[in-house]
Each structure stands twice: as structure tokens, then as C-alpha cells.
């Protein structure tokens, strides 16, 4: 052997290179990466906001007719009142600019013949199909839907459950 010191430096260099590669591997693997599994958190927050807004509209009865705001709006088929009240509740914040949550609402109920009727109530803007939307719903009890053609007065007076469904998405 001519020079054993050269071999020792070579072995030391290889060991140092392996240690640096192992360190780089550990550093790269410990960085946090956004995964699609975290996307459901935004959906849950949006669902809670929408559900709370519908519950607020369906909780306290009006003093004039002893019906909740939601039941009164659905009974009158008043899309403008729904737009005004729902948007103000949904997009309000404690400070700064209002939120930008968009929505589309429908009302479903069972007709006297047993078929289900689903009608459009109102929307903040049309759903183009590229948005990721979540659905919230709220049942409300009301006396017959007066706008339904062909209903007798006894059918209009009977209590029925009406489902208000809202698709929510963020811009």
C-alpha cells in the first residue's frame, strides 16, 4: 500500500456524503404538504355557516302572524325577502368587508296527490359548475302552500313540512 491516508479520506468522504443525503431525505419528508384530505374542513365550515343562517331564519316567530320568517317567506314564495335576509345573515362578519359566500335555494314539498314538488326560490348568482358547493337544508312546518294551484281550502289549512335546501359555495 502506497498511502493508507488517502483511503481513509475517501471512506470518510463517502460516509459524510451518505449522512448529508440521509439528512436531506429527512428534511424533505418532514415538510407539511396540503393534501386533499384537509379540504373537508372548508366544506364543514361553509356547511355550519349556512345551516346556522337557515336555523336563525326558522327559529323566532314573527310577532304579527306567529310564523317563523322562513315559513312566512316560503308560504308567500317571496324570493326577494329570502335573498335579503339570507344574504345579510350568511355574509355578515364581525369586522371589515362582508363575506363572499354565494348560494342557490330551492323549496321541496309533497303535493296532496303524493308527488314531490321542488321549486326554485332564489340565488345570489348562477352556479356555473366549476365551483365546489355544499348543501344545507332546513325543515319548516307551515300551513299549506297557498300558491299551489288546485288546492282546496282544507288542503291549504293542513300543516305540512317543507324542505328548504341551499347550495353554498365561495367565490
PABAKE-559548 format. One record per residue (C-alpha): residue in three letters; residue number from 0; z, x, y. Coordinates in nm, 2 decimals. Each point is the difference from the previous one (the first is absolute). Layout:
<nodes>
<node residuo="ALA" num="NUM" z="Z" x="X" y="Y"/>
...
</nodes>
This chain:
<nodes>
<node residuo="UNK" num="0" z="0.00" x="0.00" y="0.00"/>
<node residuo="UNK" num="1" z="-0.11" x="0.14" y="0.33"/>
<node residuo="UNK" num="2" z="0.21" x="-0.21" y="0.24"/>
<node residuo="UNK" num="3" z="0.25" x="-0.26" y="-0.12"/>
<node residuo="UNK" num="4" z="0.09" x="-0.09" y="0.36"/>
<node residuo="UNK" num="5" z="-0.34" x="-0.16" y="0.05"/>
<node residuo="UNK" num="6" z="0.05" x="-0.23" y="-0.30"/>
<node residuo="UNK" num="7" z="0.34" x="-0.10" y="0.12"/>
<node residuo="UNK" num="8" z="-0.15" x="-0.10" y="0.35"/>
<node residuo="UNK" num="9" z="-0.27" x="-0.20" y="-0.18"/>
<node residuo="UNK" num="10" z="0.25" x="-0.19" y="-0.21"/>
<node residuo="UNK" num="11" z="0.21" x="-0.06" y="0.31"/>
<node residuo="UNK" num="12" z="-0.30" x="-0.13" y="0.19"/>
<node residuo="UNK" num="13" z="-0.10" x="-0.24" y="-0.28"/>
<node residuo="UNK" num="14" z="0.36" x="-0.14" y="-0.01"/>
<node residuo="UNK" num="15" z="0.01" x="-0.04" y="0.37"/>
<node residuo="UNK" num="16" z="-0.33" x="-0.19" y="-0.01"/>
<node residuo="UNK" num="17" z="0.13" x="-0.23" y="-0.27"/>
<node residuo="UNK" num="18" z="0.31" x="-0.07" y="0.20"/>
<node residuo="UNK" num="19" z="-0.20" x="-0.08" y="0.31"/>
<node residuo="UNK" num="20" z="-0.23" x="-0.24" y="-0.20"/>
<node residuo="UNK" num="21" z="0.30" x="-0.18" y="-0.15"/>
<node residuo="UNK" num="22" z="0.16" x="-0.04" y="0.34"/>
<node residuo="UNK" num="23" z="-0.33" x="-0.13" y="0.15"/>
<node residuo="UNK" num="24" z="-0.03" x="-0.25" y="-0.29"/>
<node residuo="UNK" num="25" z="0.36" x="-0.12" y="0.05"/>
<node residuo="UNK" num="26" z="-0.05" x="-0.04" y="0.38"/>
<node residuo="UNK" num="27" z="-0.33" x="-0.20" y="-0.04"/>
<node residuo="UNK" num="28" z="0.15" x="-0.23" y="-0.26"/>
<node residuo="UNK" num="29" z="0.32" x="-0.08" y="0.20"/>
<node residuo="UNK" num="30" z="-0.18" x="-0.13" y="0.31"/>
<node residuo="UNK" num="31" z="0.01" x="-0.38" y="0.04"/>
<node residuo="UNK" num="32" z="-0.33" x="-0.18" y="-0.04"/>
<node residuo="UNK" num="33" z="-0.05" x="-0.37" y="0.09"/>
<node residuo="UNK" num="34" z="-0.08" x="-0.18" y="-0.31"/>
<node residuo="UNK" num="35" z="-0.14" x="-0.35" y="-0.05"/>
<node residuo="UNK" num="36" z="0.33" x="-0.10" y="-0.15"/>
<node residuo="UNK" num="37" z="0.16" x="0.01" y="0.35"/>
<node residuo="UNK" num="38" z="-0.25" x="-0.26" y="0.14"/>
<node residuo="UNK" num="39" z="0.20" x="-0.29" y="-0.13"/>
<node residuo="UNK" num="40" z="0.28" x="0.07" y="0.26"/>
<node residuo="UNK" num="41" z="-0.23" x="-0.10" y="0.29"/>
<node residuo="UNK" num="42" z="-0.10" x="-0.32" y="-0.19"/>
<node residuo="UNK" num="43" z="0.36" x="-0.09" y="-0.06"/>
<node residuo="UNK" num="44" z="0.08" x="0.05" y="0.37"/>
<node residuo="UNK" num="45" z="-0.29" x="-0.22" y="0.10"/>
<node residuo="UNK" num="46" z="0.09" x="-0.26" y="-0.25"/>
<node residuo="UNK" num="47" z="0.36" x="-0.02" y="0.12"/>
<node residuo="UNK" num="48" z="-0.11" x="-0.03" y="0.37"/>
<node residuo="UNK" num="49" z="-0.24" x="-0.29" y="-0.09"/>
<node residuo="UNK" num="50" z="0.25" x="-0.18" y="-0.23"/>
<node residuo="UNK" num="51" z="0.27" x="0.02" y="0.27"/>
<node residuo="UNK" num="52" z="-0.24" x="-0.14" y="0.26"/>
<node residuo="UNK" num="53" z="-0.09" x="-0.30" y="-0.22"/>
<node residuo="UNK" num="54" z="0.37" x="-0.05" y="-0.09"/>
<node residuo="UNK" num="55" z="0.09" x="0.00" y="0.37"/>
<node residuo="UNK" num="56" z="-0.26" x="-0.27" y="0.07"/>
<node residuo="UNK" num="57" z="0.13" x="-0.21" y="-0.29"/>
<node residuo="UNK" num="58" z="0.37" x="0.03" y="0.05"/>
<node residuo="UNK" num="59" z="0.12" x="-0.18" y="0.31"/>
<node residuo="UNK" num="60" z="-0.11" x="-0.36" y="0.06"/>
<node residuo="UNK" num="61" z="-0.13" x="-0.11" y="0.34"/>
<node residuo="UNK" num="62" z="0.24" x="-0.21" y="0.19"/>
<node residuo="UNK" num="63" z="-0.25" x="-0.28" y="0.07"/>
<node residuo="UNK" num="64" z="-0.12" x="-0.09" y="-0.35"/>
<node residuo="UNK" num="65" z="0.24" x="0.18" y="-0.23"/>
<node residuo="UNK" num="66" z="-0.28" x="0.19" y="-0.17"/>
<node residuo="UNK" num="67" z="-0.04" x="0.38" y="-0.02"/>
<node residuo="UNK" num="68" z="-0.26" x="0.16" y="0.23"/>
<node residuo="UNK" num="69" z="-0.21" x="0.10" y="-0.30"/>
<node residuo="UNK" num="70" z="0.00" x="-0.36" y="-0.15"/>
<node residuo="UNK" num="71" z="-0.09" x="-0.15" y="0.34"/>
<node residuo="UNK" num="72" z="-0.29" x="0.24" y="0.05"/>
<node residuo="UNK" num="73" z="-0.13" x="-0.06" y="-0.35"/>
<node residuo="UNK" num="74" z="0.04" x="-0.38" y="0.03"/>
<node residuo="UNK" num="75" z="-0.20" x="0.00" y="0.33"/>
<node residuo="UNK" num="76" z="-0.25" x="0.26" y="-0.13"/>
<node residuo="UNK" num="77" z="0.07" x="0.19" y="0.33"/>
<node residuo="UNK" num="78" z="-0.16" x="0.34" y="-0.06"/>
<node residuo="UNK" num="79" z="0.05" x="0.11" y="0.37"/>
<node residuo="UNK" num="80" z="0.38" x="-0.06" y="-0.02"/>
<node residuo="UNK" num="81" z="0.01" x="0.19" y="-0.32"/>
<node residuo="UNK" num="82" z="-0.19" x="0.29" y="0.15"/>
<node residuo="UNK" num="83" z="0.22" x="0.01" y="0.31"/>
<node residuo="UNK" num="84" z="0.34" x="-0.02" y="-0.19"/>
<node residuo="UNK" num="85" z="-0.09" x="0.21" y="-0.30"/>
<node residuo="UNK" num="86" z="-0.17" x="0.28" y="0.19"/>
<node residuo="UNK" num="87" z="0.29" x="0.03" y="0.25"/>
<node residuo="UNK" num="88" z="0.26" x="0.02" y="-0.28"/>
<node residuo="UNK" num="89" z="-0.21" x="0.23" y="-0.22"/>
<node residuo="UNK" num="90" z="-0.11" x="0.25" y="0.26"/>
<node residuo="UNK" num="91" z="0.32" x="0.03" y="0.21"/>
<node residuo="UNK" num="92" z="0.18" x="0.33" y="0.01"/>
<node residuo="UNK" num="93" z="0.33" x="0.10" y="0.17"/>
<node residuo="UNK" num="94" z="-0.18" x="0.22" y="0.25"/>
<node residuo="UNK" num="95" z="-0.34" x="0.13" y="0.10"/>
<node residuo="UNK" num="96" z="-0.33" x="-0.15" y="-0.10"/>
<node residuo="UNK" num="97" z="-0.03" x="-0.30" y="-0.24"/>
<node residuo="UNK" num="98" z="-0.10" x="0.07" y="-0.36"/>
<node residuo="UNK" num="99" z="-0.36" x="-0.04" y="-0.12"/>
<node residuo="UNK" num="100" z="0.05" x="-0.21" y="-0.31"/>
<node residuo="UNK" num="101" z="-0.30" x="-0.23" y="-0.07"/>
<node residuo="UNK" num="102" z="0.02" x="-0.31" y="-0.21"/>
<node residuo="UNK" num="103" z="-0.18" x="-0.30" y="-0.15"/>
<node residuo="UNK" num="104" z="0.18" x="-0.32" y="-0.10"/>
<node residuo="UNK" num="105" z="-0.08" x="-0.28" y="-0.24"/>
<node residuo="UNK" num="106" z="0.18" x="-0.32" y="-0.10"/>
<node residuo="UNK" num="107" z="0.00" x="-0.14" y="-0.35"/>
<node residuo="UNK" num="108" z="0.13" x="-0.33" y="-0.13"/>
<node residuo="UNK" num="109" z="-0.05" x="-0.24" y="-0.29"/>
<node residuo="UNK" num="110" z="-0.20" x="-0.31" y="0.08"/>
<node residuo="UNK" num="111" z="0.11" x="-0.34" y="-0.13"/>
<node residuo="UNK" num="112" z="-0.27" x="0.02" y="-0.28"/>
<node residuo="UNK" num="113" z="0.15" x="0.33" y="-0.12"/>
<node residuo="UNK" num="114" z="-0.25" x="0.24" y="0.13"/>
<node residuo="UNK" num="115" z="0.10" x="0.30" y="0.22"/>
<node residuo="UNK" num="116" z="-0.14" x="0.02" y="0.35"/>
<node residuo="UNK" num="117" z="0.01" x="0.33" y="0.18"/>
<node residuo="UNK" num="118" z="-0.10" x="0.01" y="0.37"/>
<node residuo="UNK" num="119" z="-0.03" x="0.27" y="0.26"/>
<node residuo="UNK" num="120" z="0.27" x="-0.02" y="0.27"/>
<node residuo="UNK" num="121" z="-0.08" x="0.29" y="0.24"/>
<node residuo="UNK" num="122" z="-0.04" x="0.38" y="0.02"/>
<node residuo="UNK" num="123" z="0.04" x="0.29" y="0.24"/>
<node residuo="UNK" num="124" z="-0.34" x="0.15" y="-0.09"/>
<node residuo="UNK" num="125" z="-0.24" x="-0.03" y="-0.30"/>
<node residuo="UNK" num="126" z="0.07" x="0.20" y="-0.31"/>
<node residuo="UNK" num="127" z="-0.29" x="0.23" y="-0.04"/>
<node residuo="UNK" num="128" z="0.08" x="0.11" y="-0.36"/>
<node residuo="UNK" num="129" z="0.08" x="0.37" y="0.07"/>
<node residuo="UNK" num="130" z="0.37" x="-0.07" y="0.09"/>
<node residuo="UNK" num="131" z="0.28" x="0.02" y="-0.25"/>
<node residuo="UNK" num="132" z="0.17" x="-0.34" y="0.03"/>
<node residuo="UNK" num="133" z="0.32" x="-0.14" y="-0.14"/>
<node residuo="UNK" num="134" z="0.08" x="-0.37" y="-0.05"/>
<node residuo="UNK" num="135" z="0.32" x="-0.18" y="0.10"/>
<node residuo="UNK" num="136" z="0.07" x="-0.36" y="-0.05"/>
<node residuo="UNK" num="137" z="0.26" x="-0.26" y="0.10"/>
<node residuo="UNK" num="138" z="0.05" x="-0.35" y="-0.14"/>
<node residuo="UNK" num="139" z="0.08" x="-0.27" y="0.25"/>
<node residuo="UNK" num="140" z="0.10" x="-0.37" y="-0.07"/>
<node residuo="UNK" num="141" z="-0.16" x="-0.26" y="0.21"/>
<node residuo="UNK" num="142" z="-0.09" x="-0.36" y="0.02"/>
<node residuo="UNK" num="143" z="-0.37" x="-0.06" y="-0.11"/>
<node residuo="UNK" num="144" z="-0.28" x="0.19" y="0.16"/>
<node residuo="UNK" num="145" z="-0.12" x="-0.25" y="0.26"/>
<node residuo="UNK" num="146" z="-0.35" x="0.15" y="0.04"/>
<node residuo="UNK" num="147" z="-0.09" x="-0.06" y="-0.37"/>
<node residuo="UNK" num="148" z="-0.26" x="-0.27" y="0.00"/>
<node residuo="UNK" num="149" z="0.04" x="-0.31" y="-0.22"/>
<node residuo="UNK" num="150" z="0.38" x="0.03" y="-0.04"/>
<node residuo="UNK" num="151" z="0.20" x="-0.33" y="0.01"/>
<node residuo="UNK" num="152" z="0.30" x="-0.02" y="0.23"/>
<node residuo="UNK" num="153" z="0.23" x="0.02" y="-0.30"/>
<node residuo="UNK" num="154" z="-0.16" x="0.33" y="-0.11"/>
<node residuo="UNK" num="155" z="0.03" x="0.14" y="0.35"/>
<node residuo="UNK" num="156" z="0.37" x="-0.07" y="0.00"/>
<node residuo="UNK" num="157" z="0.08" x="0.16" y="-0.33"/>
<node residuo="UNK" num="158" z="0.15" x="0.35" y="0.01"/>
<node residuo="UNK" num="159" z="-0.21" x="0.28" y="-0.13"/>
<node residuo="UNK" num="160" z="0.01" x="0.37" y="-0.03"/>
<node residuo="UNK" num="161" z="-0.26" x="0.19" y="0.20"/>
<node residuo="UNK" num="162" z="-0.07" x="0.37" y="-0.06"/>
<node residuo="UNK" num="163" z="-0.09" x="0.22" y="0.30"/>
<node residuo="UNK" num="164" z="-0.16" x="0.33" y="-0.11"/>
<node residuo="UNK" num="165" z="-0.07" x="0.28" y="0.24"/>
<node residuo="UNK" num="166" z="-0.20" x="0.32" y="-0.06"/>
<node residuo="UNK" num="167" z="0.13" x="0.29" y="0.21"/>
<node residuo="UNK" num="168" z="-0.16" x="0.34" y="0.08"/>
<node residuo="UNK" num="169" z="0.03" x="0.27" y="0.26"/>
<node residuo="UNK" num="170" z="-0.28" x="0.12" y="0.22"/>
</nodes>
